[in-house]
Amino acid sequence: MSKISIKDMNLWYTDFQALKNINMEIQKNEITAFIGPSGCGKSTFLKSLNRMNDLVAGCRIEGELLLDGENFYADDFDVNMLRKRVGMVFQQPNPFPMSIYDNIAYGPRTHGIKDKKTLDEIVEKSLKGAAIWDEVKGNLNKSALSISGGQQQRICIARALAVEPEVLLMDEPTSALDPISTAKIEDLVQELKKDYTIVMVTHNMQQAARVSDKTAFFLTGEIIEMGDTKEIFSNPKDKRTEDYVSGRFG
């Protein structure tokens, strides 16, 4: 069942066309990976899924982008509600310069939750959901900037989970992390897909092969091929996909 449907999407930055004729179905409770060389449009497309590109001057989008059948680029669609439903985790861990507790409680508070007991429950649930509760439960008042990069990234995932999104966008969430932290995030992502739809940009081909259900290969702003991850890696239909996944270019 499709969670997000993209039909005939084109995106420009002023005169430069960054995405061309994108058509895609992102299935509910699956992990969809975007692969492709740098500058091919993966992150641009990811950011368009919760309208982060609204913040870029000169960005213009055409086409139909639907979340549960609703056009989330319609003039009357509430962007704040979209970003609550479609959370984002960035490449570099970016916890706020405040305590671990306040990082997680930040989103719920901005959405009007003030009750301490409720916030305590959300913080615990979110940290458990991000598989970091046992590591930080005794230090919730500690600055989130004082823990390791891998832990910071899981705090950022917990912060995204705290507002109960339906979709989690991840822009190269492990590229700044060591192999042990990377493995923890990959295990976590597999666990999270039971409750969330996950879309992940990765430059790590093995990561896409390990964790995703579907893979889309981007090249120069176009989707060359998309399908089941096993098929894309073992039996790609397009020669360009084959060259990329076998390491012959990019």
C-alpha positions as CSV (number, residue, x, y, z in Angstrom):
1,M,0.0,0.0,0.0
2,S,1.4,3.4,-1.1
3,K,2.1,5.9,1.7
4,I,3.6,8.5,-0.7
5,S,2.8,8.8,-4.4
6,I,4.8,11.0,-6.7
7,K,3.5,11.7,-10.2
8,D,5.3,13.6,-13.0
9,M,7.3,15.7,-10.6
10,N,9.8,18.3,-11.9
11,L,11.9,20.6,-9.7
12,W,13.8,23.7,-10.6
13,Y,16.2,25.9,-8.7
14,T,15.6,29.1,-10.7
15,D,16.6,28.0,-14.2
16,F,18.4,24.8,-13.3
17,Q,16.2,21.7,-13.5
18,A,17.4,19.4,-10.6
19,L,14.7,16.7,-10.9
20,K,13.1,15.5,-14.1
21,N,9.8,13.6,-14.5
22,I,10.0,11.7,-11.2
23,N,7.3,9.0,-10.7
24,M,7.5,6.8,-7.5
25,E,5.4,4.9,-5.1
26,I,6.8,4.6,-1.5
27,Q,5.2,1.7,0.3
28,K,3.9,1.8,3.8
29,N,6.2,0.1,6.5
30,E,9.0,-0.4,4.0
31,I,12.5,1.0,3.8
32,T,13.1,2.7,0.5
33,A,16.8,3.5,-0.3
34,F,17.9,6.2,-2.8
35,I,21.3,5.6,-4.3
36,G,23.4,7.4,-7.0
37,P,26.4,9.6,-7.4
38,S,26.8,12.9,-5.6
39,G,24.7,15.8,-7.1
40,C,22.2,13.5,-8.8
41,G,19.1,14.8,-7.0
42,K,18.6,12.2,-4.2
43,S,18.8,14.7,-1.3
44,T,16.8,17.3,-3.2
45,F,14.1,14.8,-3.7
46,L,14.1,13.6,-0.1
47,K,13.8,17.2,1.1
48,S,10.8,17.8,-1.1
49,L,8.9,15.0,0.7
50,N,8.5,17.3,3.8
51,R,8.8,20.6,1.9
52,M,12.2,21.5,3.2
53,N,12.8,23.0,-0.2
54,D,10.2,25.6,0.6
55,L,13.1,27.3,2.4
56,V,15.2,27.6,-0.7
57,A,14.9,30.7,-2.8
58,G,14.0,30.1,-6.4
59,C,12.8,26.5,-5.9
60,R,9.8,25.6,-8.0
61,I,8.0,22.2,-8.1
62,E,5.5,20.8,-10.6
63,G,3.6,17.5,-10.5
64,E,1.5,15.7,-7.9
65,L,3.0,14.7,-4.5
66,L,0.5,12.8,-2.4
67,L,0.6,11.6,1.2
68,D,-2.1,9.1,1.9
69,G,-3.8,10.4,-1.3
70,E,-3.7,14.1,-0.3
71,N,-1.6,16.6,-2.3
72,F,0.8,18.0,0.3
73,Y,1.9,20.8,-2.0
74,A,-1.7,22.2,-2.1
75,D,-2.0,25.8,-0.9
76,D,-4.2,24.8,2.0
77,F,-2.1,21.9,3.2
78,D,-0.7,22.7,6.7
79,V,3.1,22.5,6.3
80,N,3.7,22.3,10.1
81,M,1.4,19.3,10.2
82,L,3.2,17.7,7.2
83,R,6.6,18.1,9.1
84,K,5.0,16.4,12.1
85,R,3.8,13.5,10.0
86,V,7.0,13.3,7.9
87,G,10.1,13.6,10.2
88,M,13.7,14.2,9.0
89,V,17.1,13.0,10.3
90,F,20.1,14.6,8.8
91,Q,23.6,13.5,7.7
92,Q,25.4,15.2,10.6
93,P,23.9,14.5,14.1
94,N,22.4,17.9,15.1
95,P,21.1,17.7,18.6
96,F,20.0,21.0,20.1
97,P,22.4,22.6,22.7
98,M,20.3,21.5,25.6
99,S,19.8,18.4,27.7
100,I,18.9,15.0,26.3
101,Y,15.5,15.3,27.9
102,D,14.8,18.7,26.4
103,N,15.9,17.6,23.0
104,I,13.2,14.9,22.9
105,A,10.5,17.0,24.7
106,Y,11.1,19.9,22.3
107,G,8.7,18.8,19.5
108,P,5.8,17.7,21.8
109,R,6.1,21.0,23.7
110,T,5.9,23.0,20.5
111,H,2.7,21.0,19.7
112,G,1.2,22.1,23.0
113,I,2.0,19.2,25.4
114,K,3.0,20.7,28.8
115,D,2.1,18.0,31.3
116,K,5.3,16.7,32.9
117,K,4.1,13.1,33.3
118,T,3.0,13.0,29.6
119,L,6.4,14.5,28.5
120,D,8.3,12.0,30.7
121,E,6.4,9.1,29.0
122,I,7.1,10.5,25.5
123,V,10.8,11.0,26.3
124,E,11.1,7.4,27.6
125,K,9.1,5.9,24.7
126,S,11.1,7.8,22.1
127,L,14.5,7.0,23.5
128,K,13.5,3.3,23.8
129,G,12.2,3.5,20.2
130,A,15.6,4.8,19.1
131,A,17.4,2.1,21.1
132,I,19.3,4.5,23.3
133,W,17.2,4.5,26.6
134,D,19.5,2.1,28.4
135,E,22.6,4.2,27.6
136,V,21.2,7.6,28.7
137,K,18.4,7.0,31.2
138,G,20.6,8.0,34.2
139,N,21.8,11.1,32.4
140,L,18.7,12.8,30.9
141,N,19.8,16.2,32.2
142,K,23.2,15.9,30.6
143,S,23.9,18.0,27.5
144,A,23.1,16.1,24.3
145,L,26.3,17.6,22.8
146,S,28.4,15.8,25.4
147,I,27.7,12.2,24.1
148,S,29.3,10.4,21.2
149,G,28.4,11.0,17.5
150,G,26.6,7.7,17.2
151,Q,24.6,8.4,20.4
152,Q,23.8,11.9,19.2
153,Q,22.4,10.5,15.9
154,R,20.1,8.2,17.9
155,I,19.0,11.1,20.0
156,C,18.1,12.9,16.8
157,I,16.1,9.9,15.7
158,A,14.4,9.8,19.1
159,R,13.6,13.5,18.7
160,A,12.0,12.8,15.3
161,L,10.0,9.9,16.8
162,A,8.7,12.1,19.7
163,V,6.1,13.8,17.6
164,E,4.8,10.5,16.4
165,P,5.5,10.8,12.6
166,E,4.2,8.3,10.1
167,V,7.2,8.7,7.7
168,L,10.9,9.1,8.6
169,L,13.3,10.6,6.1
170,M,17.0,9.9,6.6
171,D,19.6,11.8,4.6
172,E,22.8,9.6,4.9
173,P,22.2,9.0,8.6
174,T,25.4,7.0,9.1
175,S,27.9,8.8,6.9
176,A,29.5,10.6,9.8
177,L,29.6,7.5,12.1
178,D,32.0,4.7,12.8
179,P,31.2,1.1,11.8
180,I,29.8,0.1,15.2
181,S,27.5,3.1,15.4
182,T,26.5,2.5,11.8
183,A,25.5,-1.1,12.6
184,K,23.4,0.1,15.5
185,I,21.5,2.6,13.4
186,E,21.0,-0.1,10.7
187,D,19.6,-2.5,13.2
188,L,17.4,0.3,14.6
189,V,16.0,1.2,11.1
190,Q,15.0,-2.4,10.5
191,E,13.2,-2.4,13.8
192,L,11.5,1.0,13.2
193,K,9.9,-0.1,9.9
194,K,7.3,-2.1,11.8
195,D,5.8,1.3,12.9
196,Y,7.1,3.8,10.3
197,T,7.6,4.2,6.6
198,I,11.3,5.0,6.1
199,V,13.1,6.7,3.2
200,M,16.9,6.8,3.3
201,V,19.5,8.4,1.1
202,T,22.8,6.5,1.2
203,H,26.1,6.5,-0.6
204,N,26.9,3.2,1.0
205,M,25.8,0.5,-1.5
206,Q,26.2,-2.3,1.0
207,Q,24.0,-0.4,3.4
208,A,21.2,-0.1,0.8
209,A,21.6,-3.8,0.0
210,R,21.5,-4.7,3.7
211,V,18.6,-2.6,5.0
212,S,16.2,-1.6,2.3
213,D,13.2,-3.3,0.7
214,K,13.1,-1.1,-2.4
215,T,15.9,0.8,-4.0
216,A,15.8,3.8,-6.5
217,F,18.9,4.6,-8.6
218,F,19.1,8.3,-9.4
219,L,21.3,9.8,-12.1
220,T,21.4,13.5,-13.3
221,G,18.1,14.3,-11.7
222,E,16.2,11.2,-13.1
223,I,15.2,7.9,-11.7
224,I,17.0,5.3,-13.9
225,E,15.5,2.3,-12.2
226,M,13.5,1.4,-9.1
227,G,12.5,-2.0,-7.8
228,D,13.0,-4.6,-5.1
229,T,16.5,-4.1,-3.6
230,K,17.6,-7.7,-4.4
231,E,16.6,-7.3,-8.0
232,I,18.4,-3.9,-8.4
233,F,21.6,-5.3,-7.0
234,S,21.5,-8.8,-8.5
235,N,19.7,-8.3,-11.8
236,P,19.4,-4.6,-12.8
237,K,17.5,-4.0,-16.0
238,D,19.5,-0.9,-17.0
239,K,23.2,-1.0,-17.9
240,R,23.8,2.3,-16.0
241,T,22.4,0.7,-12.8
242,E,24.5,-2.3,-13.3
243,D,27.7,-0.1,-13.8
244,Y,26.9,1.9,-10.6
245,V,26.0,-1.0,-8.3
246,S,29.1,-3.0,-9.4
247,G,31.3,0.0,-8.7
248,R,32.3,0.8,-12.3
249,F,31.4,4.5,-11.9
250,G,30.2,7.0,-9.3
